Amino acid sequence: MTQRLPEWLTIRLPRPDTIKEVEQMMRSKSLHTVCESARCPNLPECWSKKTATFMILGDTCTRSCGFCAIKVG
């Protein structure tokens, strides 16, 4: 018999329409987000809540963190 996980351990799948709405808004404003540039696996979770972290200097970062996928310059 399969046992259900406790509610605090389960996640609800993000709504694709909300994610698409945020993505379209980002494109229309030519905004760059850490979420996309770093290829963050949590992007759907954040965007479904209509939150994002912006890169105010464009799509390039000066930090060069070894774990991050953001373009360095």
KEVEXBA-441620 format. One record per atom (N, C-alpha, C): residue in three letters; atom name; residue number from 1; x, y, z. Coordinates in steps of 0.001 Angstrom, whole numbers, plus 524288, in hexadecimal, padded with zeros to 5 digits. Atoms other than C-alpha are relative to their C-alpha. Layout:
   res   atom     n      c1      c2      c3
   ALA     CA   NUM       X       Y       Z
...
//
This chain:
   res   atom     n      c1      c2      c3
   MET      N     1   80345   7FB6C   80000
   MET     CA     1   80000   80000   80000
   MET      C     1   8037D   804E2   80000
   THR      N     2   7FD09   7FB2E   80070
   THR     CA     2   80506   80D91   7FC6B
   THR      C     2   7FE81   803BF   8045C
   GLN      N     3   800F8   7FC48   7FBCC
   GLN     CA     3   80691   81731   8077B
   GLN      C     3   800A2   8058E   7FDE2
   ARG      N     4   7FFCB   7FA8D   801C4
   ARG     CA     4   803CB   8259C   804D2
   ARG      C     4   8041A   80302   80314
   LEU      N     5   7FC30   7FCA2   7FD6D
   LEU     CA     5   80E33   82F9D   807C8
   LEU      C     5   7FD2B   80412   8034C
   PRO      N     6   80270   7FBD7   7FCEB
   PRO     CA     6   80B68   839AB   81254
   PRO      C     6   7FF71   804ED   7FCAA
   GLU      N     7   8010F   7FB5C   80329
   GLU     CA     7   805E5   84661   80CE9
   GLU      C     7   804A1   803C3   7FFDD
   TRP      N     8   7FB93   7FC66   7FFE0
   TRP     CA     8   811D2   84E47   8112E
   TRP      C     8   80479   7FE33   7FC78
   LEU      N     9   7FBE2   80220   8034D
   LEU     CA     9   81A54   84566   808B6
   LEU      C     9   7FE6F   7FFCD   7FA3A
   THR      N    10   801C7   80018   80572
   THR     CA    10   8123E   84641   7FC5A
   THR      C    10   7FFF3   80587   7FDC8
   ILE      N    11   80040   7FAE9   80297
   ILE     CA    11   8129F   8513A   7F273
   ILE      C    11   7FBB2   7FFE5   7FBEB
   ARG      N    12   803E8   7FF81   80415
   ARG     CA    12   8084F   8561A   7E94C
   ARG      C    12   802CF   801C9   7FB11
   LEU      N    13   7FD87   7FE7A   804E5
   LEU     CA    13   80C2E   8571F   7DB22
   LEU      C    13   7FE85   80597   7FEA4
   PRO      N    14   8011E   7FA96   80178
   PRO     CA    14   80D66   8652B   7D67E
   PRO      C    14   7FC45   80041   7FB5F
   ARG      N    15   803AD   7FF3D   8044F
   ARG     CA    15   80307   86A64   7CD48
   ARG      C    15   802EF   80204   7FB3A
   PRO      N    16   7FD29   7FE5E   804AF
   PRO     CA    16   808AD   86B39   7BF85
   PRO      C    16   7FE3E   8054D   7FDE5
   ASP      N    17   801E5   7FAFF   80211
   ASP     CA    17   8000E   876D0   7BBDF
   ASP      C    17   80253   804A0   802FE
   THR      N    18   7FDA2   7FBD4   7FCE2
   THR     CA    18   80584   87F06   7C712
   THR      C    18   805BF   800A1   7FE95
   ILE      N    19   7FA7C   7FFD8   80180
   ILE     CA    19   8137B   87B74   7C377
   ILE      C    19   80092   802A1   7FAB1
   LYS      N    20   7FFDA   7FDB3   8053E
   LYS     CA    20   810DA   87F10   7B540
   LYS      C    20   7FEF5   805DE   80044
   GLU      N    21   8013F   7FA72   7FF56
   GLU     CA    21   80AFE   88C0F   7B987
   GLU      C    21   804CE   80311   801DB
   VAL      N    22   7FB4B   7FD6B   7FE04
   VAL     CA    22   8174B   88F99   7C134
   VAL      C    22   80433   80015   7FBC1
   GLU      N    23   7FC19   80042   8042D
   GLU     CA    23   81FFF   88B20   7B606
   GLU      C    23   7FEED   8041A   7FBC9
   GLN      N    24   80168   7FC19   803F3
   GLN     CA    24   818A7   893AF   7AC49
   GLN      C    24   8010A   80588   801F8
   MET      N    25   7FEFC   7FADB   7FDC9
   MET     CA    25   819A9   89F56   7B569
   MET      C    25   805E0   8012B   7FFF5
   MET      N    26   7FA51   7FF4E   8000A
   MET     CA    26   82869   89D53   7B6B9
   MET      C    26   801EC   80146   7FA80
   ARG      N    27   7FE68   7FF22   80575
   ARG     CA    27   829F2   89CA8   7A7EF
   ARG      C    27   7FE52   80565   7FE18
   SER      N    28   80201   7FAFE   801EF
   SER     CA    28   82183   8A89A   7A554
   SER      C    28   80301   804A1   80245
   LYS      N    29   7FD08   7FBD2   7FD6B
   LYS     CA    29   829B6   8B0B7   7AECD
   LYS      C    29   805E6   7FF59   7FF4F
   SER      N    30   7FA6E   80140   800D2
   SER     CA    30   836D1   8AABC   7AA80
   SER      C    30   802F4   7FF89   80529
   LEU      N    31   7FD92   800C2   7FAE0
   LEU     CA    31   839C6   8A6E9   7B895
   LEU      C    31   802F7   7FAD6   8002D
   HIS      N    32   7FCF2   804BF   7FF34
   HIS     CA    32   84415   89CF3   7BC66
   HIS      C    32   7FF63   7FE66   805B0
   THR      N    33   8008D   801EC   7FAA6
   THR     CA    33   8421E   89468   7C853
   THR      C    33   80459   7FC2A   80147
   VAL      N    34   7FC3C   803DD   7FE2F
   VAL     CA    34   84BA2   88C91   7D05F
   VAL      C    34   7FDBC   7FA93   7FF09
   CYS      N    35   802A6   80508   8009F
   CYS     CA    35   841B0   8819A   7CF96
   CYS      C    35   80142   7FD7F   7FABA
   GLU      N    36   7FF08   80207   80542
   GLU     CA    36   84349   8800F   7C0E8
   GLU      C    36   805D1   7FF79   7FEE3
   SER      N    37   7FA72   7FFFD   80151
   SER     CA    37   851A0   883A5   7BF89
   SER      C    37   80308   7FBC6   802E7
   ALA      N    38   7FD56   803FD   7FCDF
   ALA     CA    38   855D5   87A5C   7CA60
   ALA      C    38   7FDBE   7FA96   7FF14
   ARG      N    39   802BC   804F3   80113
   ARG     CA    39   84CCD   86FB0   7C52E
   ARG      C    39   7FE22   7FD7A   80518
   CYS      N    40   801D0   801BC   7FADF
   CYS     CA    40   846AE   86E94   7D299
   CYS      C    40   7FBA1   7FBF3   7FF79
   PRO      N    41   80416   803FA   80048
   PRO     CA    41   83EAE   86227   7D486
   PRO      C    41   7FAF3   801A0   802C7
   ASN      N    42   8049B   7FE31   7FD23
   ASN     CA    42   83540   869BE   7DD49
   ASN      C    42   7FCF5   80434   7FD1C
   LEU      N    43   80296   7FBDE   802FB
   LEU     CA    43   83132   87368   7D2AD
   LEU      C    43   7FA0D   7FF4F   7FFC9
   PRO      N    44   805BA   8008A   80030
   PRO     CA    44   82383   86D95   7D0EB
   PRO      C    44   7FD52   8012E   80532
   GLU      N    45   80250   7FF07   7FADB
   GLU     CA    45   82104   86E3B   7DF86
   GLU      C    45   7FFA9   805DC   8011B
   CYS      N    46   7FFF1   7FA5A   7FF00
   CYS     CA    46   824F4   87C90   7E096
   CYS      C    46   7FC58   802E0   7FC4B
   TRP      N    47   80327   7FD32   803D9
   TRP     CA    47   81E90   8810D   7D40A
   TRP      C    47   7FA31   7FEDD   800A5
   SER      N    48   8058B   80118   7FF20
   SER     CA    48   811DB   87A3D   7D778
   SER      C    48   7FDD8   80363   8046B
   LYS      N    49   8018B   7FC5C   7FBD2
   LYS     CA    49   811AD   88344   7E368
   LYS      C    49   800DD   805A7   7FE57
   LYS      N    50   7FEFB   7FADD   8025B
   LYS     CA    50   81506   88EB6   7DA64
   LYS      C    50   80463   802E4   802C7
   THR      N    51   7FB59   7FDA1   7FDC0
   THR     CA    51   82248   8911D   7E098
   THR      C    51   804B1   7FEB2   7FC96
   ALA      N    52   7FB33   800E2   802FA
   ALA     CA    52   82FA5   89267   7DA2D
   ALA      C    52   8044A   8037B   80236
   THR      N    53   7FB84   7FCDB   7FE78
   THR     CA    53   83D48   89789   7DCED
   THR      C    53   80267   80237   7FB0C
   PHE      N    54   7FE2C   7FD69   804C0
   PHE     CA    54   841B2   8A181   7D2DF
   PHE      C    54   805D2   80106   80023
   MET      N    55   7FA85   7FE84   800AF
   MET     CA    55   84F47   8A403   7CDAB
   MET      C    55   7FFEC   80594   7FDF6
   ILE      N    56   8009F   7FA7E   80168
   ILE     CA    56   84FF4   8B2CC   7CD8F
   ILE      C    56   8040C   801EA   7FC11
   LEU      N    57   7FBFA   7FE66   803BB
   LEU     CA    57   85C45   8B368   7C529
   LEU      C    57   7FFBC   7FCE5   7FAE9
   GLY      N    58   8008A   80305   804D8
   GLY     CA    58   85713   8AACD   7BA2A
   GLY      C    58   80099   7FA30   800F7
   ASP      N    59   7FFBB   805B1   7FF9F
   ASP     CA    59   85A01   89C7B   7B79E
   ASP      C    59   8055F   7FDF6   8019F
   THR      N    60   7FAAF   80184   7FE96
   THR     CA    60   86824   89C5B   7BC74
   THR      C    60   80101   80124   805C5
   CYS      N    61   7FEA9   7FF60   7FA79
   CYS     CA    61   86D62   89A9A   7CA47
   CYS      C    61   805EB   80088   80084
   THR      N    62   7FA61   7FF3A   7FF2E
   THR     CA    62   87AAC   89E8C   7CF9E
   THR      C    62   80242   7FC4D   80416
   ARG      N    63   7FE32   8031C   7FB87
   ARG     CA    63   87B8D   89467   7DA7D
   ARG      C    63   802AD   7FAE3   7FE90
   SER      N    64   7FD99   804E3   801CB
   SER     CA    64   87F07   887D2   7D31D
   SER      C    64   7FFBC   7FB9A   80410
   CYS      N    65   800BE   80446   7FC47
   CYS     CA    65   87979   87E46   7DD1A
   CYS      C    65   80068   7FACA   7FD14
   GLY      N    66   7FF26   80502   8028F
   GLY     CA    66   87D6E   87051   7D9CD
   GLY      C    66   7FB19   7FCC7   7FF2B
   PHE      N    67   804C6   80319   8004E
   PHE     CA    67   86FD1   86AB5   7DBD9
   PHE      C    67   7FBD7   8026D   7FC80
   CYS      N    68   80406   7FD05   802BE
   CYS     CA    68   86891   874C4   7D3A0
   CYS      C    68   800D1   7FFDA   7FA18
   ALA      N    69   7FFBC   80037   805B3
   ALA     CA    69   86564   874C1   7C50C
   ALA      C    69   7FF8F   80563   7FD7A
   ILE      N    70   80090   7FABA   80226
   ILE     CA    70   86495   88397   7C36F
   ILE      C    70   804F6   8018A   7FD13
   LYS      N    71   7FB9A   7FE27   80326
   LYS     CA    71   86D2E   88999   7B8E5
   LYS      C    71   8034B   803CB   8033A
   VAL      N    72   7FC62   7FCCF   7FCEC
   VAL     CA    72   8793E   88FE6   7BEF4
   VAL      C    72   802AE   803F3   7FC76
   GLY      N    73   7FD61   7FC0B   80330
   GLY     CA    73   87F2C   89C8A   7BA4C
   GLY      C    73   8029C   8041C   80346
//
